[in-house]
Amino acid sequence: MTWARRRGPGGGGAARPPRPPPPPPPGGPHAAPAAEKQAVAYTNDLDGWIKESLAIMAEQGIPGTYEGIHRNIMRESSGNPAAINNWDSNAVKGTPSKGLLQVIDPTFQAYHVPGTSTDSYDPVANITAACNYAADRYGSIDNVFGAY
């Protein structure tokens, strides 16, 4: 036997009240669905550049840690994204080392990470390209303890 309740006029009983609407998603009614990528704001300084680079590296499968990147930046440029070496053998050949991790243009172009700037002085692009190169050559920027 099937039990059914008819609703409306002559339906043999009162209709059920409507169901309440579902609760808003976590974070409020205007929160983005969980599947959407949330934008992250990074500070425009060495700390922010390294953190943004690490996020891109994680997406691309490029190994490296904050400590390894920071150590190499401090040795190569003292944290100056506009640093340029105009005196070493690369500079004599016309390809000076540039930026935070002192990358020469051919290396930057070969190891550029898509989605980052094509300007080798851009801090995030410089870090990610240098870490990509170091990963290919040394396994990780963490394994670099001198000029590379």
Accessible surface in RSA format (square Angstrom, percent):
REM  Atomic radii and reference values for relative SASA: ProtOr
REM  Chains: A
REM  Algorithm: Lee & Richards
REM  Probe-radius: 1.40
REM  Slices: 20
REM RES _ NUM      All-atoms   Total-Side   Main-Chain    Non-polar    All polar
REM                ABS   REL    ABS   REL    ABS   REL    ABS   REL    ABS   REL
RES MET A   1   206.92 107.2 121.58  80.5  85.34 203.2 123.25 104.8  83.67 110.9
RES THR A   2   124.66  88.7  96.37  97.7  28.29  67.4  64.69  86.9  59.96  90.6
RES TRP A   3   217.88  87.4 191.10  92.5  26.77  62.9 171.58  91.5  46.30  75.1
RES ALA A   4    91.22  83.9  51.41  79.3  39.81  90.6  60.44  85.1  30.78  81.5
RES ARG A   5   139.83  58.7 111.45  56.8  28.38  67.6  34.19  46.7 105.64  64.0
RES ARG A   6   173.55  72.9 166.57  84.9   6.97  16.6  63.58  86.9 109.97  66.6
RES ARG A   7   132.99  55.8 104.79  53.4  28.20  67.1  35.52  48.5  97.48  59.1
RES GLY A   8    39.05  48.2   0.00   N/A  39.05  48.2  29.49  80.9   9.57  21.4
RES PRO A   9   146.10 106.5 112.66 102.7  33.44 121.6 124.62 102.9  21.48 133.5
RES GLY A  10    76.88  94.8   0.00   N/A  76.88  94.8  44.46 122.0  32.42  72.6
RES GLY A  11     7.52   9.3   0.00   N/A   7.52   9.3   2.37   6.5   5.15  11.5
RES GLY A  12    71.87  88.6   0.00   N/A  71.87  88.6  42.42 116.4  29.45  66.0
RES GLY A  13    43.02  53.1   0.00   N/A  43.02  53.1  25.56  70.1  17.47  39.1
RES ALA A  14    82.36  75.7  63.32  97.7  19.04  43.3  72.87 102.6   9.49  25.1
RES ALA A  15    58.23  53.5  35.71  55.1  22.52  51.2  35.75  50.3  22.49  59.6
RES ARG A  16   155.33  65.2 139.77  71.2  15.57  37.1  40.22  55.0 115.12  69.8
RES PRO A  17   112.58  82.0  95.96  87.5  16.61  60.4 102.53  84.6  10.05  62.4
RES PRO A  18   126.68  92.3 101.19  92.2  25.49  92.7 112.96  93.3  13.72  85.3
RES ARG A  19   216.29  90.8 192.78  98.3  23.52  56.0  70.63  96.5 145.66  88.3
RES PRO A  20   113.40  82.6  94.89  86.5  18.51  67.3 101.02  83.4  12.38  77.0
RES PRO A  21   116.79  85.1  97.07  88.5  19.72  71.7 104.25  86.1  12.54  77.9
RES PRO A  22   115.29  84.0  96.47  87.9  18.83  68.4 103.02  85.1  12.27  76.3
RES PRO A  23   114.96  83.8  95.99  87.5  18.97  69.0 102.19  84.4  12.77  79.4
RES PRO A  24    85.07  62.0  66.48  60.6  18.59  67.6  73.00  60.3  12.07  75.0
RES PRO A  25    65.00  47.4  55.55  50.6   9.45  34.4  62.38  51.5   2.62  16.3
RES PRO A  26   130.79  95.3 109.15  99.5  21.64  78.7 121.80 100.6   8.99  55.9
RES GLY A  27    80.34  99.1   0.00   N/A  80.34  99.1  39.46 108.3  40.88  91.6
RES GLY A  28    24.92  30.7   0.00   N/A  24.92  30.7  20.60  56.5   4.32   9.7
RES PRO A  29    96.20  70.1  74.88  68.3  21.32  77.5  75.46  62.3  20.74 128.9
RES HIS A  30   173.33  94.7 142.31  98.9  31.02  79.4 103.05 106.2  70.28  81.8
RES ALA A  31    36.18  33.3  13.22  20.4  22.96  52.2  23.50  33.1  12.68  33.6
RES ALA A  32    43.89  40.4  20.85  32.2  23.04  52.4  25.97  36.6  17.93  47.5
RES PRO A  33    83.13  60.6  71.92  65.6  11.21  40.8  83.09  68.6   0.04   0.2
RES ALA A  34   111.06 102.1  69.51 107.3  41.55  94.5  80.84 113.8  30.22  80.0
RES ALA A  35   105.91  97.4  63.28  97.7  42.63  97.0  75.40 106.2  30.51  80.8
RES GLU A  36    98.93  56.8  88.46  66.9  10.47  24.9  36.60  70.8  62.33  50.9
RES LYS A  37   166.36  81.2 131.38  80.6  34.98  83.3 109.34  98.4  57.02  60.7
RES GLN A  38   111.24  62.2 100.88  73.7  10.36  24.7  55.59 118.3  55.65  42.2
RES ALA A  39   107.58  98.9  67.80 104.6  39.77  90.5  78.95 111.2  28.63  75.8
RES VAL A  40    97.56  64.2  72.15  65.3  25.41  61.2  76.09  66.1  21.47  58.2
RES ALA A  41   104.91  96.5  68.56 105.8  36.35  82.7  76.77 108.1  28.14  74.5
RES TYR A  42    73.90  34.5  42.71  24.3  31.19  81.2  35.09  26.4  38.81  47.8
RES THR A  43    82.29  58.5  72.25  73.2  10.04  23.9  76.88 103.3   5.41   8.2
RES ASN A  44   134.06  92.4 104.89 101.4  29.16  70.2  36.47  87.8  97.59  94.3
RES ASP A  45    66.87  46.8  64.36  64.1   2.51   5.9  32.52  76.5  34.36  34.3
RES LEU A  46    33.92  18.9  30.65  21.9   3.27   8.2  30.65  21.5   3.27   8.8
RES ASP A  47    51.19  35.9  48.52  48.3   2.67   6.3  23.33  54.9  27.87  27.8
RES GLY A  48     1.30   1.6   0.00   N/A   1.30   1.6   1.30   3.6   0.00   0.0
RES TRP A  49    37.27  15.0  37.27  18.0   0.00   0.0  33.32  17.8   3.95   6.4
RES ILE A  50     0.00   0.0   0.00   0.0   0.00   0.0   0.00   0.0   0.00   0.0
RES LYS A  51   101.49  49.5  96.68  59.3   4.80  11.4  53.94  48.6  47.55  50.6
RES GLU A  52    57.31  32.9  57.31  43.4   0.00   0.0   3.74   7.2  53.57  43.7
RES SER A  53     0.00   0.0   0.00   0.0   0.00   0.0   0.00   0.0   0.00   0.0
RES LEU A  54    42.38  23.6  38.30  27.4   4.07  10.2  38.46  27.0   3.91  10.5
RES ALA A  55    38.61  35.5  27.66  42.7  10.95  24.9  35.98  50.7   2.63   7.0
RES ILE A  56    31.39  17.9  31.33  23.3   0.06   0.2  31.39  22.6   0.00   0.0
RES MET A  57     1.55   0.8   1.55   1.0   0.00   0.0   1.55   1.3   0.00   0.0
RES ALA A  58    80.77  74.3  49.84  76.9  30.93  70.4  59.98  84.5  20.79  55.1
RES GLU A  59   107.51  61.7  68.40  51.7  39.11  93.1  42.86  82.9  64.65  52.8
RES GLN A  60    91.78  51.3  62.11  45.4  29.68  70.7   8.16  17.4  83.63  63.4
RES GLY A  61    64.87  80.0   0.00   N/A  64.87  80.0  37.21 102.1  27.66  61.9
RES ILE A  62    18.76  10.7  10.44   7.8   8.32  20.1  11.42   8.2   7.34  19.9
RES PRO A  63    60.29  43.9  48.85  44.5  11.44  41.6  60.01  49.5   0.28   1.8
RES GLY A  64    23.09  28.5   0.00   N/A  23.09  28.5   0.00   0.0  23.09  51.7
RES THR A  65    60.87  43.3  57.36  58.1   3.51   8.4  56.06  75.3   4.81   7.3
RES TYR A  66    64.70  30.2  62.17  35.4   2.53   6.6  49.83  37.4  14.87  18.3
RES GLU A  67   120.79  69.3 115.16  87.1   5.63  13.4  65.98 127.6  54.81  44.8
RES GLY A  68     1.18   1.5   0.00   N/A   1.18   1.5   0.65   1.8   0.53   1.2
RES ILE A  69     0.00   0.0   0.00   0.0   0.00   0.0   0.00   0.0   0.00   0.0
RES HIS A  70    64.11  35.0  64.11  44.6   0.00   0.0  32.02  33.0  32.10  37.3
RES ARG A  71    83.78  35.2  74.78  38.1   9.00  21.4  60.94  83.3  22.84  13.8
RES ASN A  72     0.00   0.0   0.00   0.0   0.00   0.0   0.00   0.0   0.00   0.0
RES ILE A  73     0.00   0.0   0.00   0.0   0.00   0.0   0.00   0.0   0.00   0.0
RES MET A  74    84.68  43.9  73.70  48.8  10.97  26.1  73.72  62.7  10.96  14.5
RES ARG A  75    96.93  40.7  62.34  31.8  34.58  82.3  67.77  92.6  29.15  17.7
RES GLU A  76    42.79  24.6  22.26  16.8  20.53  48.9   3.29   6.4  39.49  32.2
RES SER A  77    11.68   9.9   0.00   0.0  11.68  26.9   6.86  14.6   4.82   6.8
RES SER A  78    85.70  72.4  66.13  88.3  19.57  45.1  30.84  65.7  54.86  76.9
RES GLY A  79    17.60  21.7   0.00   N/A  17.60  21.7   4.75  13.0  12.85  28.8
RES ASN A  80    72.59  50.1  68.76  66.4   3.83   9.2  21.78  52.4  50.81  49.1
RES PRO A  81    36.65  26.7  35.96  32.8   0.69   2.5  36.37  30.0   0.28   1.7
RES ALA A  82    69.14  63.6  56.15  86.6  12.99  29.5  57.24  80.6  11.90  31.5
RES ALA A  83    18.81  17.3  13.49  20.8   5.33  12.1  18.81  26.5   0.00   0.0
RES ILE A  84    75.21  42.8  49.98  37.2  25.23  60.8  50.47  36.3  24.74  67.1
RES ASN A  85    24.80  17.1  22.15  21.4   2.65   6.4   5.51  13.3  19.29  18.6
RES ASN A  86   106.43  73.4  81.39  78.6  25.04  60.3  32.04  77.1  74.39  71.9
RES TRP A  87   199.93  80.2 179.06  86.7  20.88  49.0 163.22  87.0  36.72  59.6
RES ASP A  88    32.12  22.5  27.88  27.7   4.24  10.0  17.69  41.6  14.43  14.4
RES SER A  89    73.88  62.4  63.30  84.5  10.58  24.4  42.04  89.5  31.83  44.6
RES ASN A  90    42.77  29.5  42.77  41.3   0.00   0.0   0.00   0.0  42.77  41.3
RES ALA A  91    18.86  17.3   4.11   6.3  14.75  33.6   4.64   6.5  14.22  37.7
RES VAL A  92   124.46  81.9  91.91  83.2  32.55  78.4 100.04  86.9  24.43  66.3
RES LYS A  93   161.48  78.8 124.97  76.7  36.52  86.9  85.49  77.0  75.99  80.9
RES GLY A  94    56.43  69.6   0.00   N/A  56.43  69.6  31.82  87.3  24.62  55.1
RES THR A  95    42.04  29.9  39.92  40.5   2.12   5.0  36.50  49.0   5.53   8.4
RES PRO A  96    25.86  18.8  25.77  23.5   0.10   0.4  25.77  21.3   0.10   0.6
RES SER A  97     8.23   7.0   8.23  11.0   0.00   0.0   1.82   3.9   6.41   9.0
RES LYS A  98    33.89  16.5  33.89  20.8   0.00   0.0   6.59   5.9  27.30  29.1
RES GLY A  99     0.08   0.1   0.00   N/A   0.08   0.1   0.08   0.2   0.00   0.0
RES LEU A 100     0.39   0.2   0.10   0.1   0.29   0.7   0.10   0.1   0.29   0.8
RES LEU A 101     0.03   0.0   0.00   0.0   0.03   0.1   0.00   0.0   0.03   0.1
RES GLN A 102    27.74  15.5  13.10   9.6  14.64  34.8   7.81  16.6  19.92  15.1
RES VAL A 103     6.15   4.0   2.23   2.0   3.92   9.5   6.15   5.3   0.00   0.0
RES ILE A 104    38.84  22.1  37.34  27.8   1.50   3.6  37.34  26.9   1.50   4.1
RES ASP A 105    44.38  31.1  44.16  44.0   0.22   0.5  11.27  26.5  33.12  33.0
RES PRO A 106    68.99  50.3  60.81  55.4   8.18  29.7  64.12  52.9   4.87  30.2
RES THR A 107    29.71  21.1  26.34  26.7   3.36   8.0  11.00  14.8  18.71  28.3
RES PHE A 108     6.10   3.1   6.01   3.7   0.09   0.2   6.10   3.7   0.00   0.0
RES GLN A 109   131.56  73.6 109.33  79.9  22.23  52.9  40.54  86.3  91.02  69.0
RES ALA A 110    77.13  70.9  36.04  55.6  41.09  93.5  47.88  67.4  29.25  77.5
RES TYR A 111    51.86  24.2  51.02  29.0   0.84   2.2  28.84  21.7  23.02  28.4
RES HIS A 112    46.27  25.3  32.78  22.8  13.49  34.5  18.63  19.2  27.64  32.2
RES VAL A 113     2.39   1.6   2.10   1.9   0.29   0.7   2.36   2.0   0.04   0.1
RES PRO A 114    98.65  71.9  88.36  80.6  10.28  37.4  92.26  76.2   6.38  39.7
RES GLY A 115    86.07 106.1   0.00   N/A  86.07 106.1  42.89 117.7  43.18  96.7
RES THR A 116    17.27  12.3   1.01   1.0  16.26  38.8   7.82  10.5   9.45  14.3
RES SER A 117    47.08  39.8  28.52  38.1  18.57  42.8  28.55  60.8  18.53  26.0
RES THR A 118   116.13  82.6  95.02  96.3  21.11  50.3  61.21  82.2  54.92  83.0
RES ASP A 119    76.89  53.9  68.96  68.6   7.92  18.7  30.80  72.5  46.09  46.0
RES SER A 120     9.13   7.7   5.64   7.5   3.50   8.1   1.73   3.7   7.40  10.4
RES TYR A 121    73.94  34.5  69.54  39.6   4.40  11.5  58.61  44.0  15.33  18.9
RES ASP A 122    44.30  31.0  39.60  39.4   4.70  11.1   7.11  16.7  37.18  37.1
RES PRO A 123    22.69  16.5  22.55  20.6   0.15   0.5  22.69  18.7   0.00   0.0
RES VAL A 124    15.33  10.1  15.33  13.9   0.00   0.0  15.33  13.3   0.00   0.0
RES ALA A 125     0.10   0.1   0.00   0.0   0.10   0.2   0.00   0.0   0.10   0.3
RES ASN A 126     0.14   0.1   0.14   0.1   0.00   0.0   0.14   0.3   0.00   0.0
RES ILE A 127     0.00   0.0   0.00   0.0   0.00   0.0   0.00   0.0   0.00   0.0
RES THR A 128     0.00   0.0   0.00   0.0   0.00   0.0   0.00   0.0   0.00   0.0
RES ALA A 129     0.59   0.5   0.20   0.3   0.38   0.9   0.38   0.5   0.21   0.6
RES ALA A 130     0.33   0.3   0.00   0.0   0.33   0.7   0.33   0.5   0.00   0.0
RES CYS A 131     0.00   0.0   0.00   0.0   0.00   0.0   0.00   0.0   0.00   0.0
RES ASN A 132    39.58  27.3  39.27  37.9   0.31   0.8   0.00   0.0  39.58  38.3
RES TYR A 133    30.61  14.3  30.61  17.4   0.00   0.0  20.27  15.2  10.34  12.7
RES ALA A 134     0.00   0.0   0.00   0.0   0.00   0.0   0.00   0.0   0.00   0.0
RES ALA A 135    22.97  21.1  11.27  17.4  11.70  26.6  11.53  16.2  11.44  30.3
RES ASP A 136   102.13  71.5  67.91  67.6  34.22  80.9  17.78  41.8  84.35  84.1
RES ARG A 137   155.10  65.1 123.17  62.8  31.93  76.0  28.99  39.6 126.12  76.4
RES TYR A 138    79.97  37.3  59.90  34.1  20.07  52.2  57.92  43.5  22.05  27.2
RES GLY A 139    44.51  54.9   0.00   N/A  44.51  54.9  29.59  81.2  14.92  33.4
RES SER A 140    11.31   9.6  11.31  15.1   0.00   0.0  10.71  22.8   0.60   0.8
RES ILE A 141     0.00   0.0   0.00   0.0   0.00   0.0   0.00   0.0   0.00   0.0
RES ASP A 142    39.51  27.7  34.24  34.1   5.27  12.5  21.00  49.4  18.51  18.5
RES ASN A 143    84.87  58.5  66.05  63.8  18.82  45.3  15.31  36.8  69.56  67.2
RES VAL A 144     6.11   4.0   2.93   2.6   3.18   7.7   6.11   5.3   0.00   0.0
RES PHE A 145   146.84  73.5 115.92  71.8  30.92  80.5 117.46  71.2  29.38  84.1
RES GLY A 146    29.01  35.8   0.00   N/A  29.01  35.8  24.51  67.3   4.50  10.1
RES ALA A 147    99.92  91.9  66.23 102.2  33.68  76.6  66.85  94.1  33.06  87.6
RES TYR A 148    63.18  29.5  11.77   6.7  51.41 133.8  25.88  19.4  37.30  46.0
END  Absolute sums over single chains surface
CHAIN  1 A     9660.7       7143.1       2517.6       5836.3       3824.4
END  Absolute sums over all chains
TOTAL          9660.7       7143.1       2517.6       5836.3       3824.4
